[in-house]
Amino acid sequence: MTKETIDYYKVGHKDGYTAEQIEMLTLGTNRADDIRKQRLLKVPEISKDDYSLGFLDGQNEYQDDYSMNAAFGFDL
């Protein structure tokens, strides 16, 4: 039996991307911070930095995607 390892950077990235979508849809109600804090409670101490970095990168990627869509007139 093989032991699976969790890539907390990737998990954080997906959570950050989704949290930023929620943040945009709710017009900046700081839900992204709440989501990050709740999820960090479940992340092992040794992986919290990886998760947080992935979360921030995910948020930034969504903001970039949103900006590019707005710049080229795609339906948001």
C-alpha positions as CSV (number, residue, x, y, z in Angstrom):
1,M,0.0,0.0,0.0
2,T,1.4,3.4,-0.9
3,K,1.0,6.4,1.3
4,E,-0.4,9.5,-0.4
5,T,1.1,12.8,0.2
6,I,-0.8,16.0,0.1
7,D,0.6,19.0,-1.8
8,Y,-0.6,21.8,0.4
9,Y,0.6,24.4,-2.0
10,K,-1.8,23.1,-4.7
11,V,-4.6,22.8,-2.1
12,G,-4.0,26.4,-1.0
13,H,-3.8,27.6,-4.6
14,K,-7.3,26.1,-5.4
15,D,-8.7,27.4,-2.2
16,G,-7.3,30.9,-2.8
17,Y,-8.6,31.0,-6.4
18,T,-12.1,30.0,-5.2
19,A,-12.0,32.4,-2.2
20,E,-11.1,35.3,-4.4
21,Q,-14.1,34.4,-6.7
22,I,-16.3,34.5,-3.7
23,E,-14.7,37.8,-2.6
24,M,-15.5,39.4,-6.0
25,L,-19.1,38.1,-6.0
26,T,-19.8,39.3,-2.5
27,L,-18.2,42.7,-3.2
28,G,-15.3,42.5,-0.8
29,T,-16.8,41.2,2.4
30,N,-13.5,39.7,3.5
31,R,-14.8,36.1,3.1
32,A,-11.4,35.1,1.6
33,D,-9.7,35.8,5.0
34,D,-12.4,33.8,6.8
35,I,-11.9,30.9,4.4
36,R,-8.1,31.0,4.8
37,K,-8.3,31.0,8.6
38,Q,-10.8,28.1,8.7
39,R,-8.8,26.0,6.3
40,L,-5.5,26.7,8.1
41,L,-6.9,25.0,11.2
42,K,-6.9,21.7,9.3
43,V,-3.4,22.1,7.8
44,P,-0.5,20.5,9.6
45,E,1.9,23.0,11.2
46,I,4.8,22.0,9.0
47,S,2.7,22.8,5.8
48,K,1.1,26.1,6.8
49,D,3.6,28.2,4.9
50,D,3.1,26.1,1.7
51,Y,-0.6,26.4,2.0
52,S,-0.5,30.2,2.7
53,L,1.8,30.8,-0.3
54,G,-0.5,28.7,-2.5
55,F,-3.5,30.5,-1.2
56,L,-2.1,33.9,-2.1
57,D,-0.9,32.8,-5.5
58,G,-4.4,31.5,-6.2
59,Q,-5.9,34.8,-5.2
60,N,-3.5,36.6,-7.5
61,E,-4.1,34.3,-10.4
62,Y,-7.9,34.9,-10.1
63,Q,-7.3,38.7,-10.0
64,D,-5.1,38.4,-13.1
65,D,-7.7,36.3,-14.9
66,Y,-10.5,38.7,-14.0
67,S,-8.5,41.7,-15.2
68,M,-7.6,40.0,-18.5
69,N,-11.3,39.1,-19.1
70,A,-12.3,42.7,-18.3
71,A,-9.6,44.2,-20.5
72,F,-10.6,42.1,-23.5
73,G,-14.4,42.5,-22.9
74,F,-15.2,38.9,-22.1
75,D,-18.4,38.2,-20.3
76,L,-17.6,38.2,-16.6
